[in-house]
Amino acid sequence: MQKKEKEKEEQEQEQVGEVYRSSALGSGAMKSSVLGIRDFKPSGCLYWALANKLVTVLTLMIPVLLLVVFFRPFRVEDLGSALSAASGLPCNNNNINNRPMTDENLGGDKHGGMVDVLLSALQTDGNPHIRFYQTQTVPTFPMFVCENCKCDICDGVVGLGYFAPVETSIFRHILGGNGGCHHDDAGGGAHHHHLQQQQQLVVDVGANVGYFSAYATALGCRVASFEPNRNPRHYLEASAALQDPQHHTWKIYPLAIGKEEKRVNFTEEESWGVSHITKRKLMEVADQEVEVVLLDTIVKEDVLLLKVDTEGYEAMVIGGSHNVLKNHNVQNVVVEVKNFNEHDVRDFLFDLKDSGHFTHVYNYLEEYFKPMDLSVFSLDQATMYDVTDIVANKRYEEELKHEDFWFRKEPFKSLNV
C-alpha cells in the first residue's frame, strides 16, 4: 500500500516538472523572440541574453549622458530664452539651438557682442542659469542676472525686482530730475545762445553684475564701471552691450582701483558680492591675477556720483583718487565701509570728507531684501543720520550705526534725528 502511494507521489511530481519545463521553454522562446536572440537554450541562456541586451542599451545611452553632462543643452535653452527676451525674438528653444549664436542672428550689430559675452558666462563653473529681467525701479531698466549663482544682487532682482532700495533711491535722488544726469552749459560767443546739454559722469567702483551702472545709464548718465572679478563681469558686459551697444556712454574696465599701480591676486568667494583682493593669510587661495590702477589715471573730469563697494578695500580706492577728489568736482560719494567704528577706519572717513571738500556726511541703514514699492518709496522713509560732526571732529567716543555712507556738498533735508 505504501509502495503504491509512493509511486503515485513520484508520478505527480514528474507531471509538475513537465508542466514547469514546458512553461519555461515557452516563456524563454517568447523572450528570445522579443530580444532577437537566436538558438535559445533554456539552460541559463535567458540570463545571458538579458545581460547582453542591457550592455547594448547602456552603450547607446552613454553618449547621450555625456552630452547632457558636458554640453548641458538645457543651459543653451535658458540662454535662448534670455536672448529672445532681450532681443524681442519669439521665445522658443530652436531660436538658438538651430542657428549659430551670433549678433547677426539677433539683429545685426545692435547688441554689441552680447552673445559672445553670455557664451563666456556659460563656460564658468556651477551650471549658471542666465536670465533676462526688467527691474521694478523708477525708471525700469533691463539687465542680465544669474538665477542660481551666489549673487545677492541677482537674488534681489529676481525676487523683488530691485536691490538695495535705499541706495537705489539715493541714485534716483541724485541722478534724476533737474540737475541730475544732464546739466546745461551755455555756449560762448554772440552766435551761441543755445544751451548744450551734456551727460554727467557716474563712476562705479566694484560694479559687480552692473545693477547700479545700468540704473545710472537708464537715468541718462555716462558711466565708468570697474569690476576685476570675471564671473559677475560677464553679466555686467552683457547688460552694457544691451543698453549701449556702441559703447558711447557706458565704459567697462576689468580693473581694480588702488593707491598704486601693480598686479595682485584676487580671491573669488562662492558669493560674488564678497570676492576681494587676496589678503596675506595662510589659508586664503588666489583664483586669478588682476591689474590695479589709480582712478586718477582714468578719470580726469567732474563726477556727479562716485560709488565704492570693494569689500574692505575702500581706503585703497580713495587713496588712488586724490587728484579726482581735489582737482575736480565730485559732488557725491556713496561708499560701503567695513569695521566703521575702528579708529583707522574713522580716520579714513575724515580723510575722505576733507580731500573731497564734502560738507555733509550721512549714515544710513540699507534694507536689502525688504519688499517695497519703489515708485512711492522716498528717502524720507529711510533710516538715515547726519554724522557730519562725528566724522569731521573725529569723535571716536560716539559710535556710528551702519556701514553705508553718503558724502555730499549740500544738505539733504529729510533725516532721522
FISE-446496 format. One record per residue: residue number from 1; chain; x negated, y negated, z negated of N, C-alpha, C in turn. Coordinates in steps of 0.2 Angstrom, whole numbers, plus 5000, padded with zeros to 4 digits. Each point is the difference from the previous one (the first is absolute). Layout:
N
resi  chain  nxx  nyy  nzz  caxx  cayy  cazz  cxx  cyy  czz
NUM  A  X  Y  Z  X  Y  Z  X  Y  Z
...
This chain:
417
resi  chain  nxx  nyy  nzz  caxx  cayy  cazz  cxx  cyy  czz
1  A  4996  5006  5000  5004  4994  5000  4996  4994  5000
2  A  4995  5000  4996  4995  4994  4999  4996  4999  5007
3  A  4998  5006  5003  4997  5000  5006  5003  4997  5005
4  A  5007  5001  5001  5004  4997  5005  5001  4993  4999
5  A  5001  4998  4994  5001  4993  4998  4993  4996  5002
6  A  4994  5003  4999  4994  4997  5001  4999  4999  5008
7  A  5002  5005  5004  5000  5000  5007  5004  4995  5003
8  A  5006  4999  4997  5005  4995  5002  4997  4993  4999
9  A  4997  4999  4994  4997  4993  4998  4995  4998  5005
10  A  4996  5005  5002  4994  4999  5005  5003  4998  5007
11  A  5005  5004  5002  5003  4998  5006  5003  4993  5000
12  A  5003  4998  4995  5003  4993  4999  4994  4995  5001
13  A  4995  5001  4996  4994  4996  5001  4997  4999  5007
14  A  5000  5006  5003  4997  5000  5007  5005  4996  5005
15  A  5007  5000  4998  5004  4996  5004  4999  4993  4999
16  A  5000  4998  4994  4998  4993  4998  4994  4997  5004
17  A  4995  5005  5000  4993  4998  5003  5001  4999  5007
18  A  5004  5004  5003  5001  4999  5008  5004  4994  5001
19  A  5005  4998  4996  5004  4994  5001  4995  4994  4999
20  A  4996  5000  4995  4995  4994  4999  4995  4999  5005
21  A  4997  5006  5003  4995  5000  5005  5004  4997  5007
22  A  5006  5002  5001  5003  4998  5006  5002  4992  5000
23  A  5002  4998  4994  5001  4993  4999  4994  4996  5000
24  A  4994  5002  4998  4994  4997  5000  4998  4999  5007
25  A  5000  5006  5004  4998  5000  5007  5004  4995  5004
26  A  5007  5000  4999  5004  4995  5003  4999  4993  4999
27  A  4998  4999  4993  4999  4993  4998  4993  4998  5003
28  A  4995  5005  5000  4994  4998  5003  5000  4999  5007
29  A  5004  5004  5004  5001  4999  5007  5003  4993  5001
30  A  5005  4998  4996  5003  4994  5001  4995  4994  4999
31  A  4996  5000  4995  4995  4995  4998  4995  5000  5005
32  A  4997  5006  5003  4995  5000  5005  5003  4996  5006
33  A  5006  5001  5002  5003  4997  5006  5000  4992  4999
34  A  5002  4998  4994  5000  4993  4998  4993  4997  5001
35  A  4995  5003  4997  4994  4998  4999  4995  5001  5007
36  A  5003  5004  5004  4997  5001  5007  4994  5005  4999
37  A  5000  5005  4995  4995  5004  4998  5001  5007  5004
38  A  4995  5002  5004  5001  5006  5004  4997  5006  4995
39  A  5003  5006  5002  4997  5007  4997  5001  4999  4993
40  A  5006  4999  4998  5001  4999  4992  4999  5007  4997
41  A  4997  5001  4995  4999  5006  4996  5002  4998  4993
42  A  5005  5004  4997  5003  4998  4993  4995  5000  4995
43  A  4995  5003  5000  4995  5001  4995  4996  4994  4999
44  A  5002  4995  4997  4996  4994  4998  5000  4995  5006
45  A  5002  5001  5006  4999  4996  5005  5004  4993  4999
46  A  5006  5001  4997  5004  4994  4999  4997  4995  4996
47  A  4996  5002  4995  4996  4995  4996  4995  4996  5004
48  A  4996  5004  5004  4995  4998  5005  5003  4995  5005
49  A  5006  5001  5002  5003  4996  5005  5002  4993  4997
50  A  5003  5001  4994  5002  4994  4997  4994  4995  4998
51  A  4994  5003  4998  4994  4996  4999  4997  4997  5006
52  A  5001  5004  5006  4997  4998  5006  5004  4994  5002
53  A  5007  5000  5000  5004  4995  5002  4999  4994  4995
54  A  4999  5001  4994  4999  4994  4995  4993  4996  5002
55  A  4995  5004  5002  4994  4997  5002  5001  4996  5007
56  A  5004  5003  5004  5002  4996  5006  5003  4994  4999
57  A  5005  5000  4996  5004  4994  4998  4995  4994  4997
58  A  4996  5003  4995  4996  4995  4997  4995  4997  5005
59  A  4997  5004  5004  4996  4997  5005  5003  4995  5004
60  A  5006  5001  5002  5004  4994  5004  5001  4994  4995
61  A  5001  5001  4994  5002  4995  4995  4994  4995  4998
62  A  4994  5003  5000  4994  4997  4997  4999  4993  5004
63  A  5000  5000  5007  4999  4994  5003  5005  4995  4999
64  A  5006  5002  4999  5005  4995  4998  4999  4997  4993
65  A  4998  5004  4995  4998  4998  4994  4994  4995  5000
66  A  4995  5002  5004  4995  4995  5000  5002  4993  5003
67  A  5004  5000  5005  5003  4994  5003  5003  4996  4995
68  A  5004  5003  4996  5004  4997  4994  4995  4997  4995
69  A  4995  5004  4998  4996  4998  4995  4995  4994  5002
70  A  4997  5001  5006  4995  4996  5002  5002  4994  5004
71  A  5005  5001  5004  5002  4994  5005  5006  4997  4997
72  A  5004  5003  4995  5006  4997  4997  5004  4996  5004
73  A  5004  5003  5005  5004  4997  5005  5005  4996  4997
74  A  5003  5002  4994  5005  4996  4996  4997  4993  4998
75  A  4994  4999  5000  4997  4993  4998  5001  4996  5006
76  A  4998  5003  5006  5001  4996  5006  5007  4998  5001
77  A  5005  5004  4998  5007  4998  5001  5002  4994  4995
78  A  4997  5001  4994  5001  4994  4995  4997  4994  5004
79  A  4994  5000  5003  4997  4994  5003  5004  4998  5006
80  A  5003  5005  5003  5004  4998  5006  5006  4996  4998
81  A  5003  5002  4994  5006  4996  4997  4998  4993  4998
82  A  4994  5000  4997  4997  4994  4998  4999  4995  5006
83  A  4997  5003  5005  4998  4995  5006  5006  4999  5004
84  A  5005  5004  5000  5006  4999  5003  5004  4994  4997
85  A  5000  5000  4993  5003  4995  4996  4997  4993  5001
86  A  4993  5000  5001  4996  4994  5000  5001  4997  5007
87  A  5000  5005  5005  5000  4997  5007  5007  5000  5003
88  A  5005  5002  4997  5007  5000  5003  5002  5005  5004
89  A  4995  5005  5001  5002  5006  5004  5005  5004  4997
90  A  5004  5004  5004  5005  5005  4997  4996  5005  4996
91  A  5003  5001  4994  4996  5004  4995  5001  5008  5001
92  A  4996  5003  5004  5000  5007  5000  4993  5003  5000
93  A  4999  5006  4998  4993  5002  4999  4996  5001  5007
94  A  5004  5001  5005  4997  5001  5007  4996  4993  5002
95  A  5002  4995  4998  4997  4993  5002  4993  5001  4999
96  A  4997  5003  4995  4993  5000  4999  4997  5007  5002
97  A  5004  5005  4998  4997  5007  5002  4999  5001  5007
98  A  5004  4998  5005  4999  5001  5007  4997  4995  5004
99  A  4997  4995  4996  4996  4995  5004  4994  4998  4996
100  A  4995  4998  5004  4994  4997  4997  5002  4995  4995
101  A  4997  4999  4994  5001  4995  4995  4996  4994  5002
102  A  5002  4996  5004  4996  4994  5002  5005  4994  4999
103  A  4996  4994  5000  5004  4994  5000  5004  4999  5006
104  A  4998  5002  5006  5004  4999  5006  5007  5004  4999
105  A  5000  5005  4997  5006  5004  4999  5005  4997  4995
106  A  4997  4995  4997  5004  4996  4995  5001  4993  5001
107  A  5000  4998  5007  5001  4994  5002  4994  4996  5002
108  A  4995  5003  5002  4994  4996  5003  4996  4998  4994
109  A  4996  4995  5000  4996  4997  4996  5003  4997  4994
110  A  5006  4999  4999  5003  4996  4995  4999  5002  4993
111  A  4998  5007  5000  4999  5002  4993  4993  5000  4997
112  A  4996  4998  5005  4993  4998  4997  4996  5006  4997
113  A  5000  5006  5003  4997  5006  4997  5003  5003  4994
114  A  5007  4999  4999  5003  5003  4994  5000  5007  5000
115  A  5001  5003  5006  5000  5008  5001  4993  5003  4998
116  A  4995  4997  5002  4993  5002  4998  4999  5000  4993
117  A  5002  4995  4997  4999  4999  4993  5004  5005  4996
118  A  5006  5001  5002  5004  5005  4996  4998  5007  5001
119  A  4997  5002  5006  4997  5006  5001  4994  5001  4996
120  A  4996  4995  4999  4995  5000  4995  5002  5001  4993
121  A  5006  4997  4998  5003  5002  4993  5002  5007  5000
122  A  5002  5003  5005  5002  5007  5000  4994  5005  4998
123  A  4994  4997  5002  4994  5005  4999  4998  5000  4992
124  A  5003  4996  4996  4998  5000  4993  5003  5006  4997
125  A  4997  5001  4994  5002  5006  4996  5007  4999  4997
126  A  5003  5005  4998  5006  4999  4996  5007  5000  5004
127  A  4999  5002  5007  5006  5001  5004  5005  4993  4999
128  A  4997  4994  5002  5004  4994  4999  5007  5000  5004
129  A  5005  4998  4997  5007  4999  5003  5000  4993  5002
130  A  4999  4998  5006  5000  4993  5002  5007  4997  5001
131  A  5002  4995  4997  5007  4997  5001  4999  4993  5002
132  A  5006  4998  5004  5000  4993  5002  5006  4997  4996
133  A  4999  4994  4996  5005  4997  4996  5001  4993  5002
134  A  5006  4997  4999  5002  4993  5000  5001  4999  4993
135  A  4996  4995  4997  5001  4998  4993  5006  4997  4998
136  A  5002  4999  4994  5006  4997  4997  4998  4993  4997
137  A  4995  4997  5003  4997  4993  4998  5004  4995  5004
138  A  4998  4994  4998  5003  4994  5003  4994  4995  5003
139  A  4999  5000  5006  5003  5004  5005  4997  5007  5000
140  A  5004  5005  5004  4998  5007  5000  4994  5000  5005
141  A  4996  5006  5000  4995  5001  5005  4999  5007  5000
142  A  4997  5003  5006  4999  5007  5001  4993  5002  4998
143  A  4999  5006  4998  4993  5002  4998  5000  5008  5000
144  A  4995  5003  5001  4999  5007  4999  4997  5002  4993
145  A  5003  5005  4998  4998  5003  4993  4999  5007  5000
146  A  4996  5003  4995  5000  5007  4999  5005  5002  4995
147  A  5004  5005  5002  5006  5001  4995  4998  5005  4995
148  A  4994  5004  5001  4999  5005  4995  4992  5000  4998
149  A  4997  4994  5001  4994  4998  4997  5000  4997  4993
150  A  4995  5000  4996  4999  4997  4994  5000  4992  5001
151  A  5005  4997  5002  5000  4993  5002  5006  4996  4997
152  A  4998  4996  4995  5005  4997  4996  5004  4995  5004
153  A  4997  4997  5005  5003  4995  5004  5005  5004  5005
154  A  4998  5005  5002  5004  5004  5005  5006  5003  4996
155  A  4999  5002  4994  5006  5002  4996  5005  4995  4998
156  A  4997  4994  4999  5005  4994  4999  5004  4998  5006
157  A  4997  5000  5006  5003  4999  5006  5005  5005  5002
158  A  4998  5006  4999  5005  5006  5002  5006  5000  4995
159  A  4998  4999  4994  5006  5001  4995  5004  4994  4999
160  A  4997  4994  5000  5004  4993  4999  5000  4996  5005
161  A  4996  5001  5005  4999  4995  5006  4996  4994  4999
162  A  4996  5000  4994  4995  4995  4999  4995  5003  4994
163  A  4995  4996  4999  4995  5001  4995  4998  4994  4996
164  A  4999  5001  4994  4998  4994  4995  5005  4994  5001
165  A  5006  5000  4998  5005  4995  5002  4998  4993  4997
166  A  4996  4999  4995  4998  4994  4997  4995  4997  5005
167  A  4995  5004  5002  4995  4997  5004  5002  4999  5007
168  A  5005  5004  5002  5004  4999  5007  5003  4993  5000
169  A  5003  4999  4994  5004  4993  4999  4995  4994  5000
170  A  4994  5001  4997  4995  4995  5000  4998  4999  5007
171  A  4999  5005  5004  4998  4999  5007  5005  4996  5004
172  A  5007  5002  4999  5005  4996  5003  5000  4993  4998
173  A  4999  4999  4993  5000  4993  4998  4995  4996  5003
174  A  4994  5003  5001  4994  4996  5002  5001  4999  5008
175  A  5001  5006  5003  5000  5000  5008  5006  4998  5003
176  A  5006  5000  4997  5006  4999  5004  5002  4993  4999
177  A  5004  4997  5005  5003  4994  4999  4995  4994  5002
178  A  5002  4994  4999  4995  4994  5001  4994  5001  4997
179  A  4994  4998  5003  4994  5000  4997  4997  5007  4999
180  A  5003  5005  5003  4998  5007  4999  4995  5002  5005
181  A  5001  5005  5004  4996  5002  5005  4998  4995  5006
182  A  5005  4996  5001  4999  4995  5005  4999  4993  4997
183  A  4995  4996  5002  5000  4993  4998  4999  4996  5006
184  A  5002  4994  5000  4999  4995  5006  4994  4996  4999
185  A  4996  5000  5006  4995  4995  5000  5001  4995  5006
186  A  5000  4994  4998  5001  4994  5005  4995  5000  5004
187  A  5001  4999  5007  4995  5000  5005  4997  4993  5000
188  A  4994  4999  5002  4996  4993  4999  5001  4997  5007
189  A  4999  4993  5000  5000  4996  5006  5007  4998  5002
190  A  5000  4995  5005  5007  4996  5001  5005  5005  5004
191  A  4997  5005  5003  5004  5004  5004  5002  5007  4997
192  A  4998  5000  4994  5001  5007  4996  5004  4999  4994
193  A  5007  4998  5001  5004  4999  4994  5004  5006  4998
194  A  4999  5005  5004  5004  5006  4998  4997  5004  4995
195  A  5003  5004  4996  4997  5004  4995  4998  5007  5002
196  A  4995  5002  4999  4997  5007  5002  5001  5004  4994
197  A  5004  5005  5001  5001  5005  4994  4994  5005  5000
198  A  4997  5002  4994  4995  5005  5000  5002  5005  4994
199  A  4998  5006  5002  5001  5005  4995  4994  5000  4994
200  A  5002  5000  4994  4995  5001  4995  4998  5007  4999
201  A  4994  5000  4996  4997  5007  4999  5001  5003  4993
202  A  5002  5006  5000  5000  5005  4994  4995  5005  5001
203  A  4996  5000  4994  4995  5005  5000  5002  5006  4995
204  A  5000  5006  5002  5002  5006  4996  4994  5004  4999
205  A  4997  5000  4994  4994  5004  4998  5003  5006  4996
206  A  4999  5006  5003  5003  5006  4997  5007  5001  5003
207  A  5000  5000  5006  5007  5000  5004  5004  5006  4999
208  A  4996  5006  4999  5003  5006  5000  5004  5002  5006
209  A  5006  5002  5000  5004  5002  5006  5003  4994  5004
210  A  4999  4994  4997  5001  4994  5003  5007  4996  4999
211  A  5003  5002  4994  5007  4998  4999  5000  4992  4999
212  A  4995  4997  4996  5000  4993  4999  4997  4996  5007
213  A  4996  5003  5003  4998  4998  5007  5005  4999  5005
214  A  5004  5006  5000  5006  5000  5005  5005  4995  4998
215  A  5001  4999  4993  5005  4995  4998  4998  4993  5002
216  A  4993  4998  4999  4998  4994  5002  5000  4999  5007
217  A  4999  5005  5004  5001  4999  5007  5007  4999  5002
218  A  5005  5003  4997  5007  4999  5001  5002  4993  4998
219  A  4997  4997  4995  5002  4994  4998  4996  4994  5004
220  A  4996  5002  5005  4997  4996  5005  4993  4997  4999
221  A  4996  5003  4995  4994  4999  4999  4995  5004  5004
222  A  4994  4997  5001  4994  5004  5002  4997  5004  4994
223  A  4998  5006  5002  4998  5004  4994  4993  5003  5002
224  A  4996  5001  4995  4993  5003  5000  5001  5006  4994
225  A  5000  5006  5002  5000  5006  4996  4994  5003  4999
226  A  4998  5002  4994  4994  5003  4998  5002  5007  4997
227  A  4998  5005  5003  5001  5007  4997  4995  5005  5001
228  A  4995  5002  4996  4995  5004  5001  5002  5008  5000
229  A  5006  5001  4997  5002  5007  4999  5003  5003  5007
230  A  4997  5005  5003  5003  5002  5007  5007  5003  5000
231  A  5002  5003  4994  5006  5003  5000  5006  4995  5001
232  A  5001  4995  4995  5005  4996  5001  4999  4995  5006
233  A  4994  4999  5002  4999  4995  5006  5003  5003  5006
234  A  5001  5006  5001  5003  5003  5006  5007  4996  5001
235  A  5004  5000  4994  5007  4998  5000  5000  4992  5001
236  A  4995  4997  4997  4999  4993  5000  4999  4998  5008
237  A  4995  5003  5003  4999  4999  5007  5006  5001  5005
238  A  5004  5006  4998  5006  5001  5004  5005  4995  4999
239  A  5001  4998  4994  5005  4994  4999  4998  4994  5004
240  A  4993  4998  4999  4998  4994  5004  5001  5001  5007
241  A  4998  5006  5003  5001  5001  5007  5007  4999  5002
242  A  5005  5002  4996  5007  4999  5001  5002  4992  5000
243  A  4998  4997  4995  5002  4993  4999  4996  4995  5005
244  A  4993  5001  5001  4996  4996  5003  4996  5004  5005
245  A  5002  5003  5005  4996  5004  5004  4994  4997  5004
246  A  5000  4994  5001  4995  4996  5003  4995  4998  4995
247  A  5001  5001  4993  4995  4998  4995  4999  4992  5000
248  A  5005  4996  5001  4999  4993  5000  5001  4997  4993
249  A  5004  5003  4996  5001  4997  4994  4999  5004  4994
250  A  4999  5007  5001  4998  5004  4994  4994  5004  5002
251  A  4995  4999  4996  4993  5003  5001  4999  5004  4994
252  A  4997  5006  5002  4999  5005  4995  4992  5002  5000
253  A  4997  5000  4994  4993  5001  4999  4999  5006  4995
254  A  4997  5005  5003  4999  5006  4996  4994  4999  4995
255  A  5000  4995  4996  4995  4998  4996  5002  4999  4992
256  A  4995  5001  4996  5001  4998  4993  4997  4993  4999
257  A  5003  4996  4995  4998  4993  4999  4996  5000  4993
258  A  4994  4997  5000  4996  5000  4994  4996  4994  5000
259  A  4995  4999  4995  4996  4994  4999  4993  5001  5004
260  A  4999  5006  5003  4994  5001  5004  5001  5005  5005
261  A  4997  4999  5006  5001  5004  5006  4995  5007  4999
262  A  5004  5005  5000  4996  5007  4999  5005  5005  5003
263  A  4998  5007  4999  5004  5005  5002  5000  5004  4993
264  A  5006  5002  4998  5002  5004  4994  5004  5006  5001
265  A  5000  5004  4995  5004  5006  5000  5007  4998  4998
266  A  5005  5004  5003  5007  4999  4998  5003  5006  4998
267  A  5004  5000  4995  5003  5006  4997  5008  5000  5002
268  A  5002  5005  5003  5007  5000  5002  5004  5004  4995
269  A  5003  4997  4996  5005  5004  4995  5006  5003  5003
270  A  5003  5005  4997  5006  5003  5003  5005  4994  5001
271  A  5001  4996  4995  5004  4994  5001  4997  4994  5004
272  A  5002  4999  5006  4997  4995  5004  4999  4993  4996
273  A  5005  4998  4996  5000  4994  4997  4994  4999  4995
274  A  4997  5005  4997  4994  5000  4995  4994  5002  5003
275  A  4999  5001  5007  4993  5001  5003  4996  4994  4999
276  A  4993  5001  5000  4996  4994  4998  4993  5001  5002
277  A  4996  4995  4999  4993  5001  5001  4997  5004  4995
278  A  4996  5005  5001  4998  5005  4996  4995  4996  4994
279  A  5002  5002  4994  4996  4998  4994  4995  5005  4998
280  A  4995  4998  4997  4995  5004  4998  5001  5005  4994
281  A  5004  5004  5002  5002  5005  4995  4998  5007  5002
282  A  4998  5004  4996  4997  5007  5001  5005  5004  5004
283  A  5007  5000  4998  5005  5005  5003  5003  4997  5006
284  A  4999  4993  5002  5004  4997  5005  4996  5002  5007
285  A  5004  5002  5005  4998  5002  5006  5002  4995  5005
286  A  4995  4998  5005  5001  4995  5005  5003  5004  5006
287  A  5005  4998  5003  5003  5003  5006  4998  4997  5007
288  A  4998  4993  5000  4998  4997  5006  4996  4994  4998
289  A  4996  4998  5005  4996  4994  4999  5004  4994  5004
290  A  5000  4994  4996  5003  4994  5003  4996  4994  5000
291  A  5001  4996  5004  4996  4993  5001  5003  4995  4995
292  A  4996  4997  4997  5002  4994  4995  4998  4994  5004
293  A  5004  4995  5000  4998  4993  5003  5003  4995  4995
294  A  4997  4994  5001  5003  4994  4996  5006  4997  5004
295  A  5005  4998  4997  5006  4997  5003  4998  4993  5003
296  A  4995  4997  4997  4997  4994  5003  4998  5001  5007
297  A  4997  5005  5002  4998  5001  5007  5005  5001  5005
298  A  5006  5002  4998  5006  5001  5005  5005  4994  5000
299  A  5002  4998  4994  5005  4995  4999  4997  4993  4999
300  A  5001  4995  5005  4997  4994  5000  5005  4994  5001
301  A  5006  5001  4997  5005  4995  5001  5005  5001  4993
302  A  5004  4995  5000  5005  5000  4995  5004  5006  4999
303  A  5002  5002  4994  5004  5006  4999  5007  4999  4996
304  A  5005  5001  5003  5006  4999  4996  5001  5005  4994
305  A  4998  5006  5001  5001  5005  4995  4994  5005  5001
306  A  4997  5002  4994  4995  5005  5000  5002  5005  4995
307  A  5001  5006  5002  5003  5006  4996  4994  5004  4999
308  A  4999  5002  4993  4994  5005  4999  5003  5006  4996
309  A  4999  5006  5002  5002  5006  4996  4995  5005  5002
310  A  4994  5000  4995  4995  5005  5002  4998  5004  4994
311  A  5004  5002  4996  4999  5005  4995  4994  4998  4995
312  A  4999  4995  4997  4995  4998  4996  4994  4997  5003
313  A  5000  4999  5007  4995  4997  5003  5001  4992  5002
314  A  5005  4997  4996  5002  4993  5002  4995  4995  4999
315  A  4996  5001  4995  4994  4995  4999  4995  5000  5005
316  A  4999  5006  5003  4995  5000  5006  5003  4997  5006
317  A  5007  5001  5001  5003  4996  5006  5000  4993  4999
318  A  5001  4997  4994  5000  4993  4999  4993  4997  5000
319  A  4995  5005  4998  4993  4998  5001  4998  4999  5007
320  A  5003  5003  5004  4998  4999  5007  5005  4995  5004
321  A  5004  4997  4996  5004  4995  5003  4999  4993  4998
322  A  4995  4998  4997  4999  4994  4997  5000  4994  5005
323  A  4997  5001  5006  5000  4995  5005  5007  4998  5002
324  A  5004  5006  5001  5007  4999  5002  5004  4996  4995
325  A  4999  5002  4994  5004  4997  4994  4998  4992  4999
326  A  4993  4999  5001  4998  4993  4998  5000  4995  5006
327  A  4999  5003  5006  5000  4996  5006  5006  4999  5004
328  A  5005  5005  4999  5006  5000  5003  5006  5000  4996
329  A  5006  4998  5002  5005  5000  4996  5004  5006  4999
330  A  4998  5004  4995  5004  5006  4999  5006  4999  4995
331  A  5006  5000  5002  5005  4997  4997  5003  5005  4994
332  A  5000  5006  5002  5002  5005  4995  4996  5006  5000
333  A  4999  5003  4994  4997  5007  4999  5004  5004  4996
334  A  5002  5006  5003  5003  5005  4996  4996  5006  4999
335  A  4998  5002  4993  4995  5005  4999  5002  5004  4994
336  A  4999  5007  5001  5001  5005  4995  4994  5001  4996
337  A  5000  4999  4994  4994  5000  4996  5000  5006  4995
338  A  4995  5004  5000  5000  5006  4995  4997  4997  4993
339  A  5001  5003  4995  4997  4998  4993  5000  4993  4999
340  A  5006  4997  5001  5000  4992  5000  4999  4997  4994
341  A  5000  5004  4994  4998  4996  4994  4993  5001  4997
342  A  4996  5003  5004  4993  5001  4998  4996  4993  5002
343  A  4995  4998  4996  4997  4994  5001  4997  4998  5006
344  A  4997  5005  5003  4997  4999  5007  5005  4999  5005
345  A  5006  5003  4999  5005  5000  5005  5003  4993  4999
346  A  5001  4998  4994  5003  4993  4999  4995  4995  5003
347  A  4994  5001  4999  4995  4995  5003  5001  5000  5008
348  A  5001  5006  5003  5002  5000  5007  5006  4996  5002
349  A  5005  5000  4996  5006  4996  5001  4999  4993  5000
350  A  4996  4998  4995  4998  4993  4999  4996  4998  5007
351  A  4995  5004  5002  4996  4998  5006  5004  4999  5006
352  A  5005  5005  5001  5004  4999  5005  5004  4994  5000
353  A  5003  4998  4995  5004  4994  4999  4995  4994  5002
354  A  4994  5000  4997  4996  4994  5001  4997  5000  5007
355  A  4998  5005  5003  4997  5000  5007  5005  4998  5005
356  A  5006  5002  4999  5005  4999  5005  5004  4994  4998
357  A  4999  4996  4995  5003  4994  4998  5007  5001  4999
358  A  5002  5005  4997  5007  5002  4999  5003  4996  4994
359  A  5006  4997  5000  5002  4997  4994  5005  5004  4996
360  A  5002  5005  5003  5005  5004  4996  4999  5008  5001
361  A  5001  5003  4994  4999  5008  5000  5006  5003  4997
362  A  5003  5005  5004  5006  5003  4997  4998  5008  4999
363  A  5003  5003  4995  4999  5007  4999  5007  5003  5000
364  A  5001  5005  5004  5007  5003  5001  5000  5007  5000
365  A  5006  5003  4998  5001  5007  5000  5003  5002  5006
366  A  4996  5005  5003  5003  5003  5006  5004  5006  4999
367  A  5006  5000  5003  5005  5006  4999  5000  5004  5006
368  A  4995  5004  5001  4999  5004  5006  5006  5003  5003
369  A  5003  5004  4996  5005  5005  5003  5007  4998  4997
370  A  5001  4994  4998  5007  4998  4997  5005  4998  5006
371  A  5005  5004  5001  5005  4999  5005  5003  4993  5000
372  A  5000  4996  5005  5002  4993  5000  5002  4998  5007
373  A  5004  4995  5001  5001  4997  5007  4996  4994  5001
374  A  4995  5001  5004  4995  4994  5001  5003  4994  5003
375  A  5006  5001  5003  5003  4994  5004  5003  4996  4995
376  A  5001  5002  4993  5003  4995  4995  4995  5000  4994
377  A  4995  5004  5000  4995  4999  4995  4995  4994  5001
378  A  4999  4997  4994  4995  4994  5001  4995  5000  4994
379  A  4995  4996  5001  4995  5000  4995  5003  4997  4993
380  A  5005  4997  5000  5003  4998  4994  5002  5006  4995
381  A  5001  5006  5003  5002  5006  4997  4994  5004  4998
382  A  4994  4998  5002  4994  5004  4998  4997  4998  4993
383  A  4997  5005  4997  4996  4999  4994  4993  4996  5002
384  A  5000  4994  4999  4994  4996  5002  4998  4995  4994
385  A  4994  4999  4999  4997  4996  4995  4995  4995  5002
386  A  5000  4994  4998  4995  4995  5002  4994  5001  4995
387  A  4995  5003  5003  4994  5001  4995  4994  4995  5002
388  A  5001  4995  5003  4995  4995  5002  4996  4998  4994
389  A  5003  4998  4995  4996  4998  4994  4995  5006  4997
390  A  5003  5006  5000  4996  5005  4997  4994  5002  5005
391  A  5001  5000  5006  4995  5001  5005  4995  4994  5000
392  A  5002  4994  5001  4996  4994  5000  4995  4999  4994
393  A  5003  5001  4994  4996  4999  4994  4997  5006  4997
394  A  5000  5006  5004  4998  5006  4997  5002  5002  4993
395  A  5006  5000  4999  5003  5001  4994  5001  5008  4999
396  A  4994  5003  4999  5000  5007  4999  5005  5003  4995
397  A  5001  4996  4995  5004  5003  4994  5008  5001  5002
398  A  5002  4997  5006  5006  5001  5002  5000  5005  5006
399  A  5004  5005  4999  5000  5005  5005  5004  4999  5006
400  A  4998  5002  5006  5004  4999  5006  5004  5007  5000
401  A  5006  4999  5004  5005  5006  4999  5000  5005  5006
402  A  4998  4997  5006  5001  5005  5006  4994  4999  5004
403  A  4999  5005  5005  4994  5000  5004  5001  4996  5006
404  A  5005  4997  5002  5001  4997  5006  5000  4992  4999
405  A  4996  4996  5004  4999  4993  4999  5001  4996  5007
406  A  5003  4994  4999  5001  4996  5005  4997  4993  4999
407  A  4995  4998  5004  4996  4994  4999  5003  4995  5006
408  A  5002  4994  4997  5003  4995  5005  4997  4993  4999
409  A  5002  4996  5005  4997  4993  4999  5006  4995  4999
410  A  5006  5003  4999  5006  4996  4998  5004  5004  4995
411  A  5004  4997  4996  5004  5004  4995  5005  5004  5003
412  A  5002  5006  4997  5006  5003  5002  5005  4999  4994
413  A  5006  4998  5001  5004  4997  4995  5004  5005  4995
414  A  5002  5006  5004  5004  5004  4996  4996  5006  4996
415  A  4999  4999  4994  4996  5005  4996  5003  5002  4994
416  A  4998  5006  4997  5002  5002  4993  4995  4996  4996
417  A  5003  4999  4994  4995  4996  4995  4997  5005  4995
